[in-house]
Amino acid sequence: MNTQPDGMRSSAGAVLVGAALFACLLAGPGLTITTSYVNDLFIFLDGAHRIAWGQIPNRDFHTALGPLSFYIPALGYWISGTLGGAMPYGMAVVTLFLAFPIAYVIGSRLQPVIGVPYGLFLLLVLAVPANLGESVTALSFAMFYNRIGWAALGALLIMYLRPIRPIRWQNTFDALCATVLIAVMLYTKITYGLVALAFLVFLLLDARQRRWVASALALTLVGGLVVETFWQSTSAYFEDLALTGRVSGSRGIVDLTSALLRHLADLCLLAIFAFLVLWRTRRLQDLLFFGFCTLPGLVIQSQNSQPWGVLTIHAGAAVGAQMLLRSSANPSLRSEKLPPFGSGAPLLLMALILPTLLHCLMTLGFHTTLALSRSGQAFDLPRFGEIRLIAPWLSSERTMMHTYLASIEEGARVLESLPEKPRKVSVLDFSNPFSAGLDLPPPRGDSAWLHWGRNVNDVHFIHPGKLLANVEILMLPKWGINNIPLRTLYQTYIDVTFERIHDDDDWTVYRRKNQEVAAKAPSPGNTSPASRLRLGGGTRP
C-alpha cells in the first residue's frame, strides 16, 4: 500500500480548516438570530430543556425524529449555558464532528480540484442557519436535521469511487467512516439512514469494495444494538414513525413531479456528467449509481419542507467529475469518439455547486454579523433573552412570526400571573415554548410537536389519555399554527379532565381536575371501528 499523497492530505486539511472557520462563525457570537419558523425552533429548545431535566426522546415524549435531533441542541445548551446558544453551538459541534469523515472521504477519493470545493460545499450546507432553497435573509435553525442528512449522505455517496491510492488500513477507515455517517443519519432522521443503507447494499456489487461495505453494515448493526442497550426506546421510535407515516408518509406522482421540475437545471447537469461517463465506461453499475443519485433524492426532498435541495444530485456530479478526470489521465479509458472533456469536468461541477456555496456562505456571514451586533427583537421570556427575531431584509414590517411571538409572550405573562408557579405545562398547538422559556418542569408522555397533517390528523393521533396524562396546566391559544383542529379533536376530553382557570382574547388556560374525574374522560371524537386500535397512543387505520 502507498502512503497518502500530499494532494490528498491538502484536500482533507482544507476541509478541516473550513469546518473550524464555519463553526467559529456559527457559535462565536453565542446568539440565535431567526426570521422564520419560530414555532419550529421552539421544538428543539423544548427538547434541549427536556433532556436537561433527564427526559429521553421517544421514552418520555413522542417524536418521529431521531434522538440526535434533540441531543444536538441539548449539547449546545450544555456547552453555552443558554438556550440562545443551544442551536449555534450544537450545530458548530456537528460541523466539526462530521468534518472528519467528510475530509477522509474527500481526501481518499477526490482530487483536490474537485474535493476541496465539494467538501466546503457540504460543510456550508451543514453549518448554514437557513432552510435550503430560501432567501439569504430567511435565517432559521428550523429543520436543521435535513441539512445534517443531506451533508452526511452527500459524503457517503462519494464512496462509490474507489480510493485514488489505497493506504494501510484503508478498508478499516472506510468502514468506520461509513458507519459514522450512517449512524448520524439513522439517529437524526431515519429517511436518510434508510437510503444510506440501501446504497451500501448496492455497493456490495463492487467486489473490490465489498469487504469494507460488509464491515460497515455489520458495524452499523452492532452500533444499533449498543445504542438500544442505553436508549431502550427503539420500538417506541418505530411506533412514532409509523404513526407519522400514516399521516404524511406517502408521496404521489404529483409530489415527485413537482420536485423534479424544481430541480430540472441540476438534473440536466447531472445528466451531462452521466452521459460523458457512460460513453467511456459502458457499465450498468455506473448507470444504476446515477439513477440512485436521482430518484431517492427526489423522494426525500418531496417529503421535506424545503423548496429546493437534492444533494444526491451534487454528489453524483462530483463522482462523475472525478471519473472523467481519471479517464482523461488513463489512456486505456479514453474514447476516440469524444474529445477529452475530463479537464473541463471541475468547471462543470463548479457551475452546479458554486451558487449554493456562495449563498450559504453569505447567509452564515449574515447571521454572524447580526448576532455580533445583537440586532432584532429579543424574545420576552426569561430563558429566551439570547434569541432575536428580525424581519426579512431587516425591514420594519411585522410578519406572521412577530404576531406568533407576541401571542407566546402574552401566554408567558398569563402563566406568571397565576397564584401558584405552574409546572408540567403543555400547549395544544404546534410546539410548547413555555417549559423551556420559563424554566418549568416539563410533562412526560406528550409530543415534541403537533403538526396537523404531518404527524396528527382526525384519524391518526396520540390518544389524549397518553398525550395529556402528565399535564397539569394546559394552554389553548386563540391564535396559533394549528390550534383549531387540535382543539376540535381533543376538546371533549379536555372538558372532562381539566377545569378552565383563565380565558382572555389570546389564551384559554386549563388546570387538571382530580384524578377520579379525569379517569372517566372519554376518547376524542372519532369512534368509528377504524380508529379503535391504538399505536403508540394514536389510531391505526
C-alpha positions in Angstrom: 0.0 0.0 0.0 1.1 3.6 -0.7 1.0 6.4 1.7 -1.5 9.2 1.1 -0.1 11.7 -1.4 0.4 15.3 -0.5 -2.5 16.4 -2.7 -5.0 14.2 -0.8 -3.7 15.4 2.6 -4.1 19.0 1.4 -7.7 18.4 0.4 -8.5 16.9 3.9 -6.7 19.8 5.6 -8.6 22.4 3.6 -11.9 20.8 4.6 -10.9 20.7 8.3 -9.8 24.3 8.3 -13.0 25.3 6.6 -15.0 23.4 9.2 -13.2 25.2 12.0 -13.9 28.6 10.4 -17.6 27.9 9.8 -18.0 26.6 13.4 -16.5 29.8 14.8 -18.7 32.0 12.6 -21.7 30.0 13.8 -21.1 29.7 17.5 -18.8 32.7 18.2 -21.5 35.3 18.9 -23.5 32.9 21.1 -26.9 34.1 19.9 -29.7 32.8 17.8 -31.0 35.1 15.1 -34.2 33.9 13.4 -36.5 35.3 10.7 -39.0 32.5 10.3 -40.2 29.1 11.6 -40.1 30.3 15.2 -42.6 27.6 16.1 -40.1 25.0 14.7 -37.2 26.5 16.7 -39.3 26.0 19.9 -39.5 22.3 19.3 -35.7 21.9 19.7 -35.3 24.4 22.6 -38.1 22.4 24.4 -36.2 19.2 23.5 -32.9 20.6 25.0 -34.8 21.6 28.1 -36.4 18.2 28.4 -33.1 16.4 28.2 -31.6 18.8 30.8 -34.4 17.6 33.0 -33.4 14.0 32.4 -36.0 13.0 29.8 -35.2 10.6 26.9 -36.7 11.0 23.4 -39.4 8.5 22.5 -39.4 7.1 26.0 -40.5 10.3 27.8 -42.0 12.2 24.9 -43.2 11.3 21.4 -41.2 12.2 18.3 -40.8 10.9 14.8 -37.3 12.4 14.6 -34.3 10.6 15.8 -32.8 11.2 19.3 -29.8 13.2 17.9 -32.3 15.9 16.7 -32.7 16.7 20.4 -29.3 15.7 21.9 -27.6 18.1 19.5 -29.3 21.3 20.8 -29.0 19.8 24.3 -25.3 19.6 23.8 -25.2 23.2 22.6 -27.2 24.2 25.6 -24.8 22.4 27.9 -21.8 24.0 26.3 -23.1 27.5 26.0 -25.2 27.6 29.2 -28.0 29.5 27.3 -30.9 28.4 25.2 -29.9 31.1 22.7 -26.6 29.3 22.2 -28.2 25.8 22.0 -28.6 25.7 18.3 -25.5 27.6 17.2 -23.2 25.7 19.5 -24.9 22.4 18.8 -24.5 22.8 15.0 -21.0 24.0 15.4 -20.1 20.8 17.2 -21.8 18.7 14.5 -20.0 20.6 11.8 -16.6 19.9 13.4 -17.5 16.3 14.1 -18.7 15.4 10.6 -15.8 17.3 9.1 -13.5 14.4 9.9 -15.3 11.7 8.0 -16.1 14.2 5.2 -12.4 15.1 5.0 -11.3 11.5 4.9 -13.8 10.6 2.1 -12.8 13.7 0.1 -9.1 13.2 0.6 -9.1 9.5 -0.3 -11.4 9.6 -3.4 -11.4 13.1 -5.0 -8.6 15.1 -6.5 -8.1 18.5 -4.8 -9.6 20.5 -7.7 -12.9 18.7 -7.1 -12.6 17.6 -3.4 -11.9 21.0 -1.8 -14.9 22.9 -3.3 -17.2 19.9 -2.9 -16.1 19.4 0.7 -16.6 23.1 1.6 -20.0 22.9 -0.1 -21.1 20.0 2.2 -19.9 21.8 5.3 -21.6 25.1 4.4 -24.9 23.3 3.8 -24.4 21.7 7.2 -23.5 24.9 9.1 -25.8 27.5 7.5 -28.7 28.6 9.7 -31.3 28.6 7.0 -33.7 26.2 5.3 -32.3 25.1 1.9 -33.7 27.0 -1.1 -34.8 30.0 0.9 -33.5 33.6 0.9 -30.2 34.8 2.3 -32.2 36.7 5.0 -34.5 33.8 5.9 -32.5 32.9 8.9 -33.7 29.9 10.9 -32.4 26.7 12.5 -35.6 25.0 11.6 -35.3 21.6 10.1 -31.6 21.5 10.7 -31.8 17.7 10.7 -32.4 17.8 6.9 -29.1 19.6 6.4 -27.3 17.1 8.5 -28.9 14.3 6.5 -28.0 15.8 3.1 -24.4 16.5 4.1 -23.8 13.0 5.5 -25.5 11.3 2.5 -23.6 13.6 0.1 -20.3 12.4 1.6 -21.3 8.7 1.7 -22.2 8.6 -2.0 -18.6 9.7 -2.9 -17.5 6.3 -1.5 -18.9 4.8 -4.8 -15.4 5.7 -6.1 -12.6 3.5 -5.2 -9.7 5.2 -3.3 -7.2 7.0 -5.6 -4.3 5.4 -3.8 -5.2 2.9 -1.1 -3.4 3.3 2.2 -2.7 1.0 5.1 -5.9 0.1 6.9 -7.9 1.5 4.0 -10.8 -0.9 4.5 -10.9 -0.3 8.2 -11.0 3.5 7.8 -13.7 3.2 5.0 -15.9 1.0 7.2 -15.6 3.3 10.2 -16.3 6.5 8.3 -19.3 4.9 6.5 -20.7 3.6 9.9 -20.4 7.1 11.5 -22.2 8.8 8.6 -25.0 6.2 8.6 -25.4 6.3 12.3 -25.7 10.0 12.3 -28.4 9.8 9.6 -30.3 6.9 11.3 -30.5 8.7 14.6 -31.2 12.2 13.3 -33.8 11.5 10.6 -34.3 7.9 9.6 -35.3 8.6 5.9 -31.6 9.5 5.1 -30.4 6.5 7.0 -32.5 4.0 5.1 -31.3 5.5 1.8 -27.7 5.2 3.0 -28.2 1.5 4.0 -29.7 0.8 0.5 -26.6 2.5 -1.0 -24.3 0.2 0.9 -26.3 -2.9 -0.2 -25.9 -1.6 -3.8 -22.1 -1.2 -3.2 -21.8 -4.9 -2.5 -21.9 -5.3 -6.3 -18.4 -3.9 -6.3 -16.1 -6.8 -5.5 -13.1 -4.6 -4.8 -15.1 -2.6 -2.1 -17.2 -5.5 -0.7 -15.0 -6.1 2.3 -15.3 -2.7 3.9 -19.0 -2.4 2.8 -19.9 -5.7 4.6 -17.9 -4.5 7.6 -19.8 -1.2 7.7 -23.1 -3.0 7.6 -22.0 -5.2 10.4 -20.7 -2.3 12.5 -24.0 -0.4 11.9 -25.9 -3.4 13.3 -23.7 -3.7 16.3 -23.8 0.0 16.9 -27.6 -0.1 16.9 -27.6 -2.8 19.5 -25.2 -0.8 21.7 -27.4 2.3 21.4 -30.5 0.3 22.3 -28.8 -1.0 25.4 -28.7 2.6 26.7 -31.6 4.2 24.9 -34.1 1.3 25.2 -36.6 3.1 23.0 -36.1 1.8 19.5 -39.6 0.2 19.5 -41.2 3.4 20.7 -39.2 5.2 17.9 -40.6 2.9 15.3 -44.2 3.4 16.7 -43.9 7.2 16.5 -42.5 6.8 12.9 -45.4 4.5 12.0 -47.9 7.0 13.3 -46.4 9.9 11.4 -46.1 7.7 8.3 -49.8 7.1 8.4 -50.5 10.8 8.4 -48.0 12.1 5.9 -45.6 9.4 4.9 -46.8 8.7 1.3 -45.9 10.9 -1.6 -47.6 10.5 -5.0 -46.5 11.2 -8.6 -47.6 14.8 -8.3 -45.1 15.5 -5.4 -42.3 13.7 -7.2 -43.0 15.5 -10.5 -43.0 18.9 -8.6 -39.7 18.1 -7.0 -38.3 17.0 -10.4 -39.3 20.3 -12.1 -37.8 22.4 -9.3 -34.5 20.6 -9.8 -34.6 20.4 -13.6 -31.5 22.5 -14.1 -29.5 20.4 -11.5 -30.7 17.2 -13.1 -29.7 18.4 -16.6 -26.1 19.0 -15.4 -26.1 15.6 -13.7 -27.3 14.0 -16.9 -24.4 15.6 -18.8 -21.9 14.0 -16.3 -23.7 10.7 -16.6 -23.7 10.7 -20.4 -20.0 11.5 -20.6 -19.1 8.9 -18.0 -21.3 6.2 -19.5 -19.9 6.9 -23.0 -16.5 5.9 -21.7 -17.3 3.1 -19.2 -20.4 1.5 -20.7 -21.1 0.0 -17.2 -24.5 -0.9 -16.0 -23.3 -0.3 -12.4 -22.5 3.3 -13.2 -25.9 3.8 -14.8 -27.5 2.5 -11.7 -25.4 4.7 -9.5 -26.5 7.9 -11.3 -30.1 6.7 -11.1 -29.6 6.1 -7.4 -28.4 9.8 -7.1 -31.7 10.9 -8.7 -34.8 9.0 -7.6 -34.2 8.5 -3.8 -33.0 12.1 -3.5 -36.2 13.4 -5.1 -38.3 11.1 -2.8 -36.5 12.6 0.3 -36.9 16.2 -0.9 -40.6 15.7 -1.7 -41.1 14.7 2.0 -39.2 17.7 3.4 -40.5 21.2 4.0 -37.8 22.8 1.8 -38.3 24.4 -1.5 -35.1 23.2 -3.0 -32.1 20.9 -2.3 -31.4 17.4 -3.6 -27.8 17.0 -2.6 -27.6 13.5 -4.0 -27.5 15.2 -7.4 -24.4 17.2 -6.4 -22.8 14.0 -5.1 -23.4 12.2 -8.3 -21.9 15.2 -10.3 -18.8 15.1 -8.1 -18.4 11.4 -8.7 -18.9 11.9 -12.4 -16.3 14.8 -12.5 -13.7 12.6 -10.7 -14.4 9.7 -13.1 -13.9 11.9 -16.1 -10.6 13.2 -14.7 -9.4 9.7 -14.1 -10.4 8.7 -17.6 -8.5 11.6 -19.1 -5.4 10.6 -17.2 -5.7 7.0 -18.2 -5.1 6.3 -21.9 -6.9 2.9 -21.7 -10.1 4.7 -20.7 -10.1 7.4 -23.3 -12.7 7.4 -26.1 -11.7 8.1 -29.7 -15.2 9.2 -30.5 -15.3 12.1 -28.0 -12.7 14.8 -27.2 -11.1 14.6 -23.7 -13.7 16.5 -21.6 -12.1 15.4 -18.3 -10.1 18.6 -17.8 -13.3 20.7 -18.0 -15.2 18.5 -15.6 -14.3 20.5 -12.5 -15.6 23.7 -14.2 -18.9 22.0 -14.9 -19.1 20.8 -11.3 -18.4 24.4 -10.1 -21.3 25.6 -12.2 -23.5 23.3 -10.2 -22.2 23.8 -6.6 -20.9 27.4 -6.7 -24.3 29.2 -6.4 -25.3 27.3 -3.3 -21.8 27.5 -1.8 -21.8 31.3 -2.1 -25.5 31.5 -1.0 -24.8 29.5 2.2 -21.6 31.5 2.9 -23.4 34.8 2.6 -26.3 33.5 4.9 -23.8 32.3 7.5 -22.0 35.6 7.4 -25.3 37.5 7.7 -26.2 35.5 10.8 -22.9 36.1 12.4 -23.0 39.9 11.7 -26.5 40.3 13.1 -25.6 38.2 16.2 -22.5 40.2 16.9 -24.5 43.4 16.6 -27.3 41.9 18.7 -29.8 43.0 16.1 -33.5 42.3 16.2 -36.3 41.9 18.8 -35.3 39.8 21.8 -37.8 37.2 22.9 -39.6 38.4 26.1 -39.3 35.1 28.0 -36.7 34.8 30.8 -34.7 31.9 29.2 -35.0 33.2 25.6 -33.2 36.5 26.0 -30.4 35.3 23.7 -32.8 34.7 20.8 -33.7 37.5 18.5 -36.3 37.9 15.7 -35.8 40.0 12.6 -37.9 40.8 9.6 -36.7 39.7 6.2 -34.1 42.1 4.7 -34.1 44.0 8.1 -37.3 45.8 7.2 -39.6 47.3 9.9 -42.5 45.1 8.7 -44.2 42.9 11.2 -44.5 39.4 9.9 -46.7 36.5 11.0 -43.8 35.4 13.2 -44.0 38.7 15.1 -47.7 38.0 15.7 -47.0 34.5 16.8 -44.2 35.6 19.1 -46.4 38.3 20.7 -49.0 35.6 21.5 -46.4 33.4 23.1 -45.1 36.3 25.2 -48.7 37.1 26.3 -49.1 33.4 27.2 -46.0 33.6 29.3 -47.3 36.6 31.2 -50.5 34.7 31.9 -48.6 31.8 33.4 -46.5 34.1 35.5 -49.6 35.8 36.8 -51.1 32.5 38.2 -51.4 32.3 42.0 -49.0 29.3 42.1 -46.0 28.7 39.9 -47.1 26.4 37.1 -45.5 23.1 36.3 -45.9 20.4 33.6 -47.3 22.9 31.2 -48.4 21.8 27.7 -49.7 23.7 24.7 -52.3 22.3 22.3 -50.7 23.8 19.3 -47.6 23.2 17.1 -45.0 23.4 19.9 -44.5 24.2 23.6 -42.2 27.2 24.3 -43.2 27.7 28.0 -41.4 24.9 29.8 -38.0 26.0 28.4 -38.8 29.7 28.2 -39.9 29.9 31.9 -37.7 27.1 33.2 -40.6 24.9 34.3 -40.6 21.1 34.9 -41.7 19.6 31.6 -44.5 17.0 31.4 -43.9 13.4 30.3 -45.7 11.4 27.7 -46.7 14.3 25.4 -45.4 15.1 22.0 -42.4 17.2 20.9 -44.7 18.9 18.4 -48.2 18.5 16.9 -48.3 19.5 13.2 -51.8 19.0 11.7 -51.5 16.9 8.5 -47.9 15.9 9.2 -47.9 13.9 12.4 -51.5 14.2 13.6 -54.9 14.3 11.9 -58.5 13.4 12.8 -57.9 9.7 12.2 -54.3 9.2 13.4 -53.4 10.8 16.7 -52.0 10.2 20.1 -54.8 9.3 22.5 -55.4 12.1 25.0 -55.2 9.7 27.9 -51.5 9.4 27.0 -50.8 12.7 25.4 -52.1 14.7 28.4 -51.7 12.2 31.2 -48.9 14.0 32.9 -50.0 17.6 32.1 -51.1 19.8 34.9 -51.6 23.1 33.1 -52.9 23.1 29.5 -52.7 26.2 27.3 -55.1 26.6 24.4 -54.2 29.5 22.1 -56.9 31.6 20.4 -54.3 32.3 17.7 -51.8 29.7 16.7 -50.4 27.5 14.0 -52.9 24.6 14.0 -54.8 25.2 17.2 -58.3 25.0 15.8 -58.3 21.4 14.5 -56.4 20.2 17.6 -59.0 21.9 19.9 -61.8 20.2 17.9 -60.0 16.8 18.3 -59.3 17.0 22.0 -61.9 19.4 23.4 -64.3 16.7 24.7 -61.5 15.1 26.8 -60.3 18.5 28.0 -63.7 19.5 29.2 -64.0 16.4 31.4 -60.4 16.2 32.6 -59.5 19.9 33.1 -61.1 23.0 34.5 -60.8 26.4 33.0 -58.9 28.9 35.2 -58.3 31.7 32.7 -59.8 33.0 29.5 -58.9 36.1 27.5 -58.6 37.2 23.9 -55.3 35.2 23.4 -55.4 32.2 25.6 -57.6 29.8 27.5 -55.8 28.1 30.4 -56.9 24.8 32.0 -55.8 23.1 35.2 -56.2 19.4 35.7 -59.1 18.2 37.9 -58.7 15.5 40.5 -57.7 12.1 39.2 -61.1 10.4 39.8 -62.8 12.8 37.4 -60.1 12.5 34.9 -60.3 8.7 34.8 -63.9 9.0 33.5 -62.9 11.1 30.5 -64.0 9.7 27.1 -61.9 9.2 24.0 -61.8 12.0 21.4 -64.4 12.4 18.7 -63.6 9.7 16.1 -65.3 6.4 17.3 -65.5 4.6 14.0 -64.2 1.0 14.0 -61.2 2.1 12.1 -60.0 4.2 15.0 -60.2 1.8 17.9 -56.8 0.2 17.5 -54.0 2.1 19.2 -50.5 2.6 18.0 -48.3 4.4 20.4 -51.4 6.2 21.6 -52.6 7.1 18.1 -55.1 5.4 15.9 -54.4 2.8 13.2 -56.5 2.7 10.0 
